[in-house]
Every structure is written in C-alpha cells, then in structure tokens.
Amino acid sequence: MLLLIYLFLLFLLVGVIAKLMGALVNYSKIGVWDFSWAEIVDMLPGVFAYAIPTGVGVWIQSWLKNRKESGQGN
C-alpha cells in the first residue's frame, strides 16, 4: 500500500513539474500564465492510471522473486 502512495506522489510531482515547465514556456513566449489548481486536479485520473498498474506490477515482481528465492517456485 505504501508503494502505491509513493508512486502516486511521484507521478503527481512529475506531472506538476511538467505542467509548470509548460506554463513557464507559454508565459515566456506569449505572456499568458496558464497554470492553475484545476490543471492539477485534472491530472489526478491520469496519475491513478499510471501509479496503480505500476505499483501492482512491482509488487507482483517482488512476490515472484521472493517465491523463487525461497524455493517455492518449483
């Protein structure tokens, strides 16, 4: 569960940084600041869509590795 929280926060941080960089480029070119809380809220479904499958995949790989190392995989 903690892995999913960490991945959610990581993907949210990366998304916010990317949106902020895009807003800075937009502001420097045309002088319009286009960054708001609404854009961050709009990112949440995408963050969940990336974080949940990634977290589940990492958990499954870890489980399979532990199973193989303990000899239960035969």
N, C-alpha and C positions, 0 to 999 in steps of 0.2 A: 504494500500500500504506500509506503514511504517513497518507493521508487517512482510510482505514478505521480505523486505530488512533486517530486524533484523534476521529473520530465515535463510536467505541466508548466512549472515555473520557468524551466529552461527555455522551452519553446515560446512561452509568452514573452520572456525577456528578449529573445532573438527577434520575435515579431515586432515588438515595440521599438527596438533599436532600428530595425529595417524601415519601419514606418516613419520614425523620426528622421532618419537619413534622407528618405524620400521627401519629407516635408521641408528639410533644410535645402535640398537641391531645388525644389519648387520655389521656395522663398527667394533663393539667390538668383533664380532666372527670371521669374515674373513678379516677385514681390508679394505673393499671396501665401499667408501661413495657413496650411491645410492639415492641421493635426489637432485632434480633439479626443475627449474621452469616448465619444461614440465610436470612433475607429478602433479603439482598444477593445471595447465591448463587442464590436463586430468580429474581432479576431478570435473570440473565445470558442466558437464551434470548431474552427479550424485547428486550434490548439488541442482541443479534446480529440479531434480526428487523428492527429499525429501522435499525441502522447499515449493514448490508451493502447493502440496496437504495438507501439514501440516498447512500452513497459511490459506488456504481456509477452511479447517476443523475447525480451531479455530474461524475463522470469522463466519462461519455458526452456531457454538455452541453459540457464543456470541449473535448473532442475535436472535436465538431461545430463549435464556434465557431472553433477553430484551423484547421480544414479550410476553413471558409467564408472566413476572413480571408486564407488563403494562396491562394485561388482554385481549389482542387481540387474544390469543390462543384458545378462546372458539369456 
